[in-house]
Amino acid sequence: PLIEKSTTALNDAIKAASDSEAGTKMLKAVEDLQLADRFEKLAAAPPCDLSKGDATDKLSCIGSTIANQLSRSIKGSPGAANQLSVGMDGGDIPVLPFGAILACVFLGMVLRIVFGRQRFMRKSLSSFTARTAIFIAFFAFVIGVNKQGEAAMKSMDASQGPNFLPVTKLATGGPYEHTRHPMYACVMLLVPAVAMLADSLYMAAAMSLVPLYLDRYVIPAEEALLQKLFGGSFDEYAATVPRWFMGVGPEVLLVALIVCLIRMLKPKAHQLSGLKFYYFPVAARGDCARLALTLRKIRFKDMVIPPSEWGDLKPKTPWSSMPYVELSSGTVLGQSYAIFRLIGKGTGLYPEDAILAARVDECMDGLSDVGSVTNKTGQGLTGAEKLKKRGAACKEGGDIYVACERIEACYARAATPGPFLTGELSIADLQVFAQVGWATSG
Ligand SMILES: N[C@@H](CCC(=O)N[C@@H](CS)C(=O)NCC(=O)O)C(=O)O
C-alpha cells in the first residue's frame, strides 16, 4: 500500500507539473537525459575488476557495480542452479546486502532528522576530521578483506566472485580460514564506522539491522546453497570455521546498542550535584547560594562551620574566608560572587543573554556596595553607638539608604514586568532577599 500510495502521489505530481509550461519543459529535459536507459545500461554492464584500468575505468566500475546491485535489489534477479535468486517476491534472499546497507543508512538519516541529533561519539573524537579519518581507516580495512576474499574465490575458479555470481568451487583459503563470511564479518565493523562518521546513535541503531538481516536471511540461504552444491565438504568446513569471526555475531552489536541506549536514557548527574558549600551558621553572605541550590533541588552538602572551628579551617581555605565550595570533581572555589554566578549558570538562575547577564551583575555589584557601606558605617564602634550610627545611615539621605535606593533604581531601569530584575527569577533577586535578611537579622 505504501508503494502504491507513493506511486499515485508521484504520478499526480508529474501530471500537475506537465500541466504547466515550466513543468513540461523540465519533464522534457529529464526525459532527454534518458536516466532510466542509462541506469539499465550501467546495471547490465559485465562484472568489472576495480583494481584494473585508470581512474575513469575505476569510477565506471564503481558506478556499474552500484547500479547492478541496486537494480537487482529493486527488480530482483533469477538465479541459476548454482546461484541464489534475489527478489522480495519469492527470491532466495529478498534484498542484496548492498541494498540493505543503503536502506539502513537512509533509515538512520530519517531517524536523525525526525528525532534530532543523539551523539554517538565522545566529544574529544567528534570533530569531522577525526570521524572521517576513523571511517576511512575502517573502510580501507573492509576493502582489504573483501579483496582478499575475492582473490580466495577466484583462486578456486576465476569465473566466481562476490556479488552473488554463480558458485562453482568452495573457497576455504585466505580470510575464509577464519570466518565462513569474511565480507559480512566486515559489515560488523562497518556498523560502528558509519555510526561514527554520522556521529549518530540512530545511525548505529539502523545500521545494526544489517548484520541481523545477513544472519537471519542471507547467510542461511547461502549456506543452504553451498550445502546442496558441496554436501559433506561444506559440512566439514562449517564444523571447523565459525560463521562469524571469532563467533562475534550481530547479537554482540545489539547488546552494545542496548548499553548505548541505556546510557542515553539514564539521566546525567547535575554538574553541581554533590557540591559541598562551606559557610557559617548564619543567614548572611552565603544565603544566595543556599537558596539557589535549594530552590532548584540540587543535592548539595551544607557544610555549616561553627565559629569555634573556623580558626583551624581558615588557613586551608582558598581566600582565608567563607563561603567557598568544593565540587564533586574535587575543584575548590572561593569568592561569593564567583560561586553565585557558577550556581546561577548551573541552575538557570543567571541569564544566557549577555546584556541581561550584565544587568544581573550590575545589581549584584550594587548589592556588594550596600554591604561595604553597611560594614564601614560605625566601624570601630560597638553596641548602642554602632546601632545609632547605622540607624542614622538607614534614614532617608543616609549612606545605607542611598545605596539601597540605587538598587531600586537599578530594578526600575530594567523596566521588566513583575517583581524580578530580568523578568524571571535570577541570582540578583535572591541576593536582594539574602542581603535584606542579612541586614535585618542583627
Ligand atoms: N570577598 C569575599 C569576602 C568573604 C568574607 O569576608 N567572608 C566572611 C564571612 S561573611 C569571613 O569569612 N569572615 C571570617 C574571616 O575573615 O576570618 C567573598 O565575597 O567571598
The ligand as an ORCA input file, in Angstrom:
! r2SCAN-3c Opt
* xyz 0 1
  N      35.277     38.728     49.132
  C      34.890     37.604     49.936
  C      34.628     38.080     51.342
  C      34.295     36.909     52.237
  C      34.152     37.295     53.660
  O      34.508     38.381     54.107
  N      33.591     36.335     54.403
  C      33.445     36.481     55.809
  C      32.118     35.919     56.268
  S      30.754     36.801     55.599
  C      34.521     35.689     56.512
  O      34.972     34.679     56.002
  N      34.911     36.081     57.693
  C      35.841     35.338     58.520
  C      37.264     35.771     58.362
  O      37.579     36.654     57.555
  O      38.098     35.207     59.092
  C      33.665     36.930     49.339
  O      32.850     37.619     48.724
  O      33.534     35.715     49.460
*
